[in-house]
Amino acid sequence: MLTDASHKLIPMTDFVIEYYSNEGYADLQALGLMKNYANFLRKPLTLGMFVPVDAEGIVLKEPKNYSTWKSLGHNNEGKRSDISGSDEYMQYQKAEKNCLFAGFTIAYNGYSVVRITASYNPAVELSFNKNDLMFSAFDDIEALTGFDAVYLTPKALKVIGIKK
């Protein structure tokens, strides 16, 4: 379960207030970070932000025994590809690392709709229409700030500029 509030998606106003309450002043770096976060919030939602997808945006099925494979230190680095049959694992791991939001799982994957839920809060549920490649009721990342908790991945923090 995810609980680190520093990795939680928050509205822009909260981001600015919290940042200034800790830093107390504005400099070019702080303004750049705020611009990055504002641009991040404006990004249109894609399914690959939540769950691993291939280059065409099709949901990847988690490989058999993936969690066991990933738990091995040399595999978790994402550099090992010398073992026969590891391509499927490596492709999934690469797609997983590109997700911007943590803890989402496929609740339903039908012909025209994919429904995903947050593993830490089933009330956070989103439906993705495969025909128009859009989420119903949500256009951009900022729309997700209405949920009580949506957690960011290291990739999202890097995009924002919070962590390198």
N, C-alpha and C positions, 0 to 999 in steps of 0.2 A: 504494500500500500504506500502511496506517495503522500508525504505530509510536509515537505519543505516549502514553506510559504514564499521563500525568496525566488522560487521557480514557478510561481503562480502567475497566470495571465491576469492582468488587472487593467482597468480603464486608464486612458492617458492622463486624466487629471490626477488620479491616485498615484500614478508613476511619478509625475512631476512633484507633487506634494511630498511623497515619501523620499524622493531623491534629495530634494532641498532640505528636508528636515534632518537628513544625515550629513549632507555636505555643507550646507549653509551658504554657498556662493555659486555663482555661475561662471564658468570659463568655457573656452571653445570645446574642450573635451565633453563637458556636461551638455552643452547645446547640441553637439554632434550625436551624443547618446540619445537625447530626446528626439532628434530628427529621425534617427534609426528606428526608434520604437514607434514613432508615428507612422513611418513608412511600412513597418512590420504590420501594424494594425490594419492598414489599408489593403494588404495583399488579399486577392480573391482566394477563397477556400478551394483546395483540391483534396481529393481522397488520399493522395500520397503524403499529405501533411499529418495524417492520423495513423495510417496502417501501411505496411510495405506493399508497394506496387511495382510493376515492371515498367519499361520505357514507354509502353502504350497506355499506362494508367490502369492496367488490369491488376486486381488484387492477387498477390502471391500467396499461395498456400504455404503455411509453415512446414518446413521439412521435418520428417520423422526424427524424433530424438534431438531436435534442434537445441533445446535448453541444455541438454547434457553436453552436446557438441560445443556450444557456446561457453559453457562453464570451464572448459579446458583453456588455461591461460594462453597457450600459443594460438588457439583459434579466435579468441576474443579480441586479439590485436588486429584482426582483419587482414593479415598479410600472408597467411599460409594457404597455398593452393596446390601443393605438391602431391596431395593424396587423391587418388581416383575417386570420382563421385562427389568431390567437395564443391563443385561449381554451383550446385543448387544451394548449398549452405552459404557460400560466399555471396551469391546474388541476393539472397534473402537478407543477410547481414548488412550488406551495403544499402539496400532499400530501407531497412529498419533504421539505420543511422541517419537517413535523410528525413525521417519524420520530425515534425516540429512540436508535436504534442504527445505526451507520454501516457501510457496506460490504456490506450483504446484497443478494443477487440471487435471482431466481426460478430454481430448478433444475428445477422441474416444476410445472405448473399444470393439474391435471386436473379432472374433474367434481366430485369430492368432497374432494380433497386438494390443498394447495399445499405444496410442499417448498422451503425457502429455505436458502441456504448463505452463509457469510461469504466474501467474495471474497478476503480475506487469509488464510483458513484453512479449507479445505474440510471439515475435521473438525468444524467448528461447523455442524451441520445440524439444522434443526428442521422438523417436519411440522405443518401446520395443517389441522384438519378443518373443511371448509366447512359440514358439516351441523350440528355443535354449536358452531361458532365457537370452538373451543379447540385449544390445542397439545397434542399427545400427549407425555406424560412431563414437561411443564413447566407449572406453574400460575401462577407469578408471576415477576417480574424477579429476585428473589433466587435462584431455581433456576438462573439463567444464570451465577451466580458460580462454578459448578463448572467452567466452560470455562476454558481457559488464557487466552483473550483475547476479550473482547467490548467494542467501542469505543462510546463515547457521542458523540452529536451535540451541536452547540451548543444545540439545543432541550432536550435532556436536562439539560445543565449548567445551563440557565436554570431548569428545573423544580426542580432540586436547590437552586439558589441559589448555585452556584459562580461563575457569570458572569451579568452583567446583559444 
